[in-house]
Amino acid sequence: MSDVEPDAAVPSEPNRLGHTLEFSLRGRVPEVEEERPVVPGGDPGVFERFVVSGGLVFETVGALGCGPDPEPLTGPAAPAVPPLMTLPPSSPALSSSYPGNPATDFAVVRTGLKDALGINEAGLVVGEAFSGAGPAIWTLAAGDSLVGPLPGGGGGRFYDVNANGEAVGVTDFAGYAQVIHWTRSTNTKVNLGIPATGPYGHAIADNGDVFGTAFEGYARTFFKPNGGAPVFLLATPPFVAVHSTDMNNSGVLVGAGLVTDFISHAISWPRYDQPLFALGNLGGDRSRAESINDAGDIVGWSELTPGNPTRHAILWPATGGMIDLTT
């Protein structure tokens, strides 16, 4: 059978020559062959062979099987692709910026921006462009555009953007990943010079503080105060390595601490220069804090029992405690 990506949406009615496939943002699929019954519910021994050419059209290239030659398939033309769906308002800022919140497929409706990875309160979207062209941005008023060459001349992407239009991400500098900082108002791009192999800038606070991860065997988390030197957050026992996933505007970081290759726990740093602590879990081998808001509420997940990968969503409120969100 075909190895089409599982989230590629194949038409549910019988395929006919010329049907156009719909695909998700994961992109086009390679050319593959697939056998399907010519007539649903008919002779199971009669198949027609299709080729997905470039991820676009089923083309009939021959019949296989032991039954008689099939009758030509007839019927109405393929139905029109439905319009973009409308989402309910999710926040006052987005609702005012995007009336009705139409879902925008940047890879189809727009050109240039391939992956949208961060958005600020004003609706400035940052991410990565097609074909290794580097970081790209999108606004409701201007659409998408490339940021332009980065230090070192390589490609790259932005992962996050703050309320002031400052973004942080990664660029290929002289063959090595380096953390890049961009200021929209001046189109200034700066290599932050993190002293590590392969560092990535993951988030930037409104005051310009940056954190990210370097991958040197185990992951290492760094924090760079705005205008200051970068500091690597230490793993304290029982943790042998730490990885941060998010930071709020108060400088509280969250992530996961590795105990062994198979055991990790959700953790938090009240500040980059203060000791980390475990947030607690539901009893399983692994847990992880994924995001924190400015009120200090943390969300993530936890496995339930040792040796069982079943996990539940968790809220660690700023007021303390832990709430299982999975019902």
C-alpha positions as CSV (number, residue, x, y, z in Angstrom):
1,M,0.0,0.0,0.0
2,S,0.9,3.6,-0.3
3,D,3.3,5.5,2.1
4,V,1.4,8.7,1.8
5,E,1.7,10.9,4.9
6,P,-1.0,9.9,7.4
7,D,-2.4,13.5,7.5
8,A,-2.7,13.8,3.8
9,A,-6.5,14.1,3.3
10,V,-7.5,11.7,0.5
11,P,-11.0,12.1,-1.0
12,S,-13.4,9.8,0.7
13,E,-15.5,8.9,-2.4
14,P,-14.2,6.6,-5.2
15,N,-11.2,8.1,-6.9
16,R,-11.6,9.3,-10.5
17,L,-9.0,10.4,-12.9
18,G,-8.1,14.0,-12.3
19,H,-9.2,14.2,-8.6
20,T,-7.0,16.7,-6.9
21,L,-5.8,15.7,-3.4
22,E,-5.9,18.0,-0.4
23,F,-2.8,18.1,1.9
24,S,-1.9,19.5,5.3
25,L,0.9,21.9,6.0
26,R,3.3,18.9,6.1
27,G,3.6,19.3,2.4
28,R,3.6,17.2,-0.8
29,V,4.1,13.5,-0.8
30,P,6.6,11.6,-3.1
31,E,5.5,9.7,-6.1
32,V,4.0,6.4,-4.9
33,E,1.8,3.7,-6.3
34,E,-1.3,2.3,-4.7
35,E,-3.8,-0.4,-5.6
36,R,-7.5,0.1,-4.8
37,P,-10.7,-1.7,-5.8
38,V,-12.1,-0.3,-9.1
39,V,-15.7,-0.5,-7.8
40,P,-16.3,-0.3,-4.0
41,G,-18.1,-3.4,-3.0
42,G,-17.4,-5.1,-6.3
43,D,-15.1,-7.9,-7.3
44,P,-12.3,-7.8,-4.8
45,G,-9.9,-9.3,-7.3
46,V,-10.1,-6.3,-9.7
47,F,-7.9,-3.4,-9.0
48,E,-6.8,-0.3,-10.7
49,R,-3.3,1.1,-10.1
50,F,-2.9,4.7,-9.3
51,V,0.2,6.9,-9.2
52,V,0.2,9.9,-6.9
53,S,2.3,12.2,-9.1
54,G,4.1,14.9,-7.1
55,G,1.4,14.7,-4.5
56,L,-1.3,16.2,-6.7
57,V,-3.3,13.9,-9.0
58,F,-4.3,10.3,-9.2
59,E,-3.5,9.0,-12.7
60,T,-4.8,5.7,-14.0
61,V,-1.9,3.7,-15.4
62,G,-3.4,0.2,-15.8
63,A,-5.6,-2.5,-14.3
64,L,-4.4,-5.4,-12.2
65,G,-6.2,-8.5,-11.0
66,C,-8.0,-11.5,-12.4
67,G,-11.4,-10.0,-13.2
68,P,-12.8,-8.7,-16.5
69,D,-11.7,-5.3,-17.8
70,P,-13.5,-2.7,-15.7
71,E,-16.1,-0.3,-17.2
72,P,-15.0,3.3,-17.5
73,L,-15.7,5.2,-14.3
74,T,-18.2,8.1,-14.8
75,G,-19.8,10.6,-12.5
76,P,-19.8,14.2,-11.5
77,A,-16.7,16.2,-11.3
78,A,-14.7,16.3,-8.1
79,P,-16.3,18.6,-5.5
80,A,-14.9,22.1,-5.0
81,V,-12.5,22.5,-2.1
82,P,-14.4,24.1,0.8
83,P,-13.5,27.6,1.9
84,L,-11.1,28.1,4.8
85,M,-12.8,27.3,8.0
86,T,-13.6,30.0,10.6
87,L,-12.4,29.7,14.1
88,P,-14.1,31.2,17.2
89,P,-12.4,34.1,18.8
90,S,-9.5,33.0,21.0
91,S,-8.3,36.2,22.5
92,P,-9.2,39.9,22.5
93,A,-6.0,40.8,20.7
94,L,-6.3,38.2,17.9
95,S,-10.1,38.8,17.6
96,S,-9.5,42.5,17.0
97,S,-6.7,41.9,14.6
98,Y,-8.4,39.2,12.6
99,P,-12.1,39.8,12.3
100,G,-13.9,36.5,12.5
101,N,-10.5,34.8,12.9
102,P,-10.3,33.2,9.4
103,A,-7.8,30.3,9.5
104,T,-4.8,31.4,7.4
105,D,-2.9,28.6,5.6
106,F,0.4,30.4,5.1
107,A,1.8,27.6,2.8
108,V,-1.1,27.8,0.4
109,V,-2.8,31.2,0.7
110,R,0.6,33.0,1.0
111,T,4.0,32.4,-0.5
112,G,7.3,32.7,1.3
113,L,6.4,31.7,4.9
114,K,6.5,28.0,5.2
115,D,6.5,27.4,9.0
116,A,4.8,29.8,11.4
117,L,6.7,29.3,14.7
118,G,5.9,32.4,16.9
119,I,3.4,35.3,17.2
120,N,3.2,38.3,19.4
121,E,0.3,40.3,20.8
122,A,0.2,42.6,17.8
123,G,-0.2,39.6,15.4
124,L,3.4,39.6,14.0
125,V,4.1,36.1,12.9
126,V,7.7,34.8,12.6
127,G,9.0,31.5,11.2
128,E,10.9,30.0,8.3
129,A,10.6,30.6,4.5
130,F,10.5,28.0,1.8
131,S,13.7,26.5,0.2
132,G,16.1,27.5,2.9
133,A,15.6,31.2,2.2
134,G,15.9,32.1,5.9
135,P,13.5,33.6,8.4
136,A,10.3,35.1,7.2
137,I,7.5,37.2,8.8
138,W,3.8,37.8,8.2
139,T,1.5,40.6,9.2
140,L,-2.2,41.1,8.4
141,A,-1.5,44.4,6.6
142,A,1.5,43.4,4.5
143,G,1.3,39.7,4.2
144,D,4.6,37.7,4.3
145,S,8.1,38.8,3.5
146,L,11.7,37.6,3.8
147,V,13.9,39.1,6.5
148,G,16.9,39.1,4.3
149,P,20.5,37.8,4.6
150,L,21.7,36.8,8.0
151,P,25.2,37.0,9.5
152,G,27.2,34.3,8.0
153,G,25.0,34.1,4.9
154,G,23.2,30.9,5.8
155,G,19.6,30.0,6.2
156,G,17.7,30.0,9.4
157,R,14.4,30.6,11.2
158,F,12.9,32.6,14.0
159,Y,11.2,30.7,16.9
160,D,9.7,33.5,19.0
161,V,8.9,37.2,18.8
162,N,8.2,39.6,21.7
163,A,5.8,42.6,22.0
164,N,8.5,45.0,20.8
165,G,9.0,43.1,17.5
166,E,12.3,41.5,18.5
167,A,12.7,37.9,17.4
168,V,15.1,35.1,18.2
169,G,16.0,32.0,16.4
170,V,18.9,30.2,14.7
171,T,21.1,30.8,11.7
172,D,23.8,28.8,9.9
173,F,27.0,30.7,10.7
174,A,30.2,29.3,9.0
175,G,28.7,25.9,9.0
176,Y,27.5,25.9,12.6
177,A,24.2,26.8,14.2
178,Q,24.2,30.1,16.1
179,V,21.6,32.1,17.9
180,I,20.3,35.1,15.9
181,H,18.5,38.2,17.3
182,W,16.5,40.4,15.0
183,T,15.0,43.8,15.7
184,R,12.1,44.6,13.3
185,S,12.2,48.4,13.6
186,T,15.8,48.7,12.4
187,N,16.0,45.3,10.6
188,T,19.2,44.7,12.6
189,K,20.4,41.1,12.8
190,V,22.9,40.1,15.5
191,N,24.7,36.9,16.2
192,L,24.5,36.6,20.0
193,G,27.7,34.6,20.2
194,I,26.5,31.8,22.5
195,P,29.7,29.8,23.4
196,A,28.4,26.4,22.6
197,T,28.0,23.9,19.8
198,G,24.8,24.1,17.9
199,P,22.8,26.5,20.1
200,Y,19.2,27.5,19.3
201,G,17.3,30.5,20.6
202,H,13.9,29.4,21.7
203,A,12.2,32.4,23.4
204,I,12.6,36.1,24.0
205,A,10.9,38.1,26.8
206,D,9.6,41.6,26.3
207,N,12.6,43.0,28.1
208,G,15.0,41.3,25.6
209,D,16.1,38.4,27.7
210,V,16.7,35.3,25.6
211,F,16.9,31.6,26.5
212,G,17.6,28.5,24.4
213,T,19.3,25.2,24.2
214,A,22.6,23.8,23.0
215,F,22.9,20.2,22.0
216,E,26.3,18.8,23.2
217,G,25.6,15.2,24.0
218,Y,22.9,16.1,26.5
219,A,20.9,19.3,26.0
220,R,22.2,22.4,27.8
221,T,20.0,25.4,28.6
222,F,21.4,28.9,28.4
223,F,20.0,32.2,29.5
224,K,21.2,35.5,28.1
225,P,20.1,38.7,29.9
226,N,19.5,41.6,27.7
227,G,22.9,43.3,27.4
228,G,24.6,40.7,29.5
229,A,26.7,37.6,29.1
230,P,25.1,34.2,28.5
231,V,24.8,31.8,31.5
232,F,24.3,28.1,31.3
233,L,21.8,26.7,33.8
234,L,23.3,24.0,35.8
235,A,21.8,20.6,36.3
236,T,21.7,19.8,40.1
237,P,21.2,16.3,41.5
238,P,19.3,14.1,40.8
239,F,19.3,15.6,37.3
240,V,22.2,15.0,34.9
241,A,20.9,17.4,32.2
242,V,18.2,20.0,31.8
243,H,16.2,21.3,28.9
244,S,14.0,24.5,29.0
245,T,10.9,24.8,26.9
246,D,9.4,28.2,27.8
247,M,10.0,31.4,29.7
248,N,7.5,34.2,30.8
249,N,8.2,37.9,31.1
250,S,9.1,37.6,34.7
251,G,12.1,35.4,33.8
252,V,10.6,32.1,35.2
253,L,11.7,29.2,33.0
254,V,10.2,25.7,32.7
255,G,11.2,22.5,31.1
256,A,12.4,19.0,32.0
257,G,15.3,17.5,33.9
258,L,16.9,14.2,32.9
259,V,17.6,11.7,35.6
260,T,18.5,8.8,33.3
261,D,17.9,8.1,29.7
262,F,14.4,6.8,30.6
263,I,13.4,9.1,33.5
264,S,12.8,12.8,33.4
265,H,10.7,15.2,35.5
266,A,9.0,18.6,34.9
267,I,11.1,21.4,36.4
268,S,11.1,25.1,36.9
269,W,13.6,27.9,37.6
270,P,12.2,30.9,39.5
271,R,15.1,32.8,37.9
272,Y,18.0,31.8,35.8
273,D,20.4,32.4,38.7
274,Q,18.3,30.4,41.3
275,P,18.1,26.7,41.8
276,L,15.7,24.6,39.8
277,F,13.0,22.5,41.5
278,A,10.8,19.6,40.4
279,L,7.1,20.5,39.9
280,G,5.7,17.1,40.7
281,N,4.1,14.4,38.6
282,L,1.4,11.7,38.5
283,G,3.8,8.8,39.3
284,G,5.2,7.9,35.9
285,D,8.7,7.8,34.6
286,R,8.5,11.0,32.6
287,S,6.9,14.4,32.9
288,R,7.6,17.7,31.2
289,A,6.6,21.4,31.6
290,E,5.8,22.8,28.2
291,S,4.6,26.4,28.7
292,I,4.2,29.1,31.3
293,N,2.1,32.3,31.2
294,D,2.8,35.7,32.8
295,A,0.7,34.8,35.8
296,G,3.0,31.9,36.5
297,D,0.6,29.0,35.6
298,I,2.4,26.1,34.0
299,V,1.1,23.4,31.7
300,G,2.6,20.1,30.5
301,W,2.1,16.4,30.9
302,S,3.0,13.4,33.1
303,E,3.0,9.7,32.6
304,L,0.9,7.8,35.1
305,T,2.8,4.7,36.2
306,P,6.4,3.5,35.8
307,G,6.9,1.6,32.6
308,N,3.6,2.8,31.1
309,P,3.8,5.6,28.5
310,T,0.2,6.6,29.0
311,R,0.2,10.3,29.9
312,H,-2.2,13.0,31.1
313,A,-2.2,16.8,30.6
314,I,-1.2,18.7,33.7
315,L,-1.7,22.2,35.1
316,W,0.6,23.5,37.8
317,P,-1.2,26.6,39.0
318,A,0.9,29.6,40.2
319,T,-0.9,29.2,43.6
320,G,0.6,25.7,44.0
321,G,-0.5,22.1,43.6
322,M,-1.2,20.1,40.5
323,I,-4.3,19.5,38.4
324,D,-4.9,16.5,36.1
325,L,-6.6,18.0,33.0
326,T,-7.3,14.7,31.3
327,T,-10.8,13.3,31.9
